[in-house]
Amino acid sequence: MAPHDAATAPTEPTAPGYDPAAEVVDLCRDLIRFDTSNYGEAEGPGERKAAEHVATLLDEVGISSEVIEGFDGRTNVVARWGGNGSAESRAKGALLVHGHLDVVPAAAEDWQVHPFSGEVQDGYVWGRGAVDMKDFDAMLLSSVRARARAGVVPDREMVLCFTADEEAGGHRGAEVLIEQHRHLFEGCTEAVGEVGGFSTTVRGRRVYLIEAAEKGMAWMRLTARGRAGHGSMINDDNAVTRLAAAVARVGAYEWPVRLTPTMEVCLAAVGELAGVEATPENAPGLIEEFGPAARMLGAVIRNVASPTQLEAGYKVNVIPTEATAHMDGRFLPGFEDEFFATMADLLGEGVEMDFVSHQQPWESPYEGDTVRAMHRSLMAEDPDALVAPYLMSAGTDAKHFRKLGLQSYGFAPLRLPADLDFTALFHGVDERVPVDALEFGARVLDRFLGDA
């Protein structure tokens, strides 16, 4: 990526009273107050009330939208907006900007504030979804509403999409949209969504990480079968023993370091700050330079399989016929075959594997006008920072939208305090986002929408 050229930095529209960050805090608080907890399968209150609220916010500034339910209560909102009809705009194609409305559950008794209060305290907006990802939804809505009111429509056509069910794999949200309503995305060539553009601090320097790749996902169900019997007797065909041994082997396995093109670029930037050349051998050490963010980034230089659930038996003195376990497997782009071959060796004979969810990894080229627009937008608000791509350890709706042939990126910009353990807030207790980071993000995202 070429160095930032200040002369090409995007500028905000200058209409009277124009402020893309004016509403962002209130919009984020309001969205958090809708309990859209997703417990998996069809469980939870759904997203309908939040989706209707978003549709109303768009309608208030003259943007019509479609509210779509593929499953009862699992509600999506899609709107098409912008574009000047020029040959240049048509050549770029439309940009899909997507965020999800559902959140993971939260136990109120564990929190300092109620997780669905949207309370502002100590300079933060608190609540479930504050970082995953109602903050981005609020940034997008704040910018779009400001532009629509000022009559400053982006030159590039945009598809604004707010989805259901992302936290359970998107099967009742983004997957429904691309399978049953693909026409809504006609002309889209690129997509921008969550978990990118946030800052981390390396050796006193802010580094903004843009998601340019994502691990594949294999939520696996393991089943071992054996001979039932009385717990007091010797049994050499015990399903629990067989399964437990397999789970222990996977849990103890140290996966080798594998660098994808995205992480080679990312670690080269960190290596430059640290004064060393990035290699697979020193990659783990360079990851540690990211401080608390190393928790997440340490998982993107290797495949990972984490045992998460165990179930067997119905009585203490009965050896059961069957034992099951669940594992969360994440594999790097280009290393799926290695991942599953290793899993087969570790599980051994007598343990069957099937999928709860199996989604492919992806990696987008870190180049082109849209990537340059992200760089310019961040640098206009934080000129001394560095910007680099990274690979995301978890999954997003990008996995579904990639099936439309789109290049995808994660860009939900936040300028964060150096001492904030940001990655721990994803799905964590006391999830919160700094007020000034929200306002910063709205300004950056607004610049990006005008420049992309």
Buried (B, 14 or more C-beta within 10 A) or exposed (E): BEEBEEEEBBEBBEEEEBBBBBBBBBBBBBBBBBBBBBEEEBEBBBBBBBBBBBBEBBEEBEBEBEBBBBBEBBBBBBBBBBBEEEEEBBEBBBBBBBBBBBBBBBEEEEBEBBBBBBBBEEEBBBBBBBBBBBBBBBBBBBBBBBBBBBEBBBBBBBBBBBBBBBBBBBBBBBBBBBEEBEEBBEBBBBBBBBBBBBBBBBEEBBBBBBBBBBBBBBBBBBBBBBEBBEEEEEBEBBBBBBBBBBBEBBEEBEBEBBBBBBBBBBBEBBBEBBEEEBBEEBBEBBBEBBBBBBBBBBBBBBBBBEBEEBEBBEEEEEBBBBBBBBBBBBBBBBBBEBBBEBBEEBBEEBBEBEEBBBBBBBBBEBEEEBBBBBBBBBBBBBEEBBBBBBBBBBBBBBBBBBBBEBBBBBBBBBBBEEEBEBBBBBBBEBBBBBBBBBBBBBBBBBBBBBBB
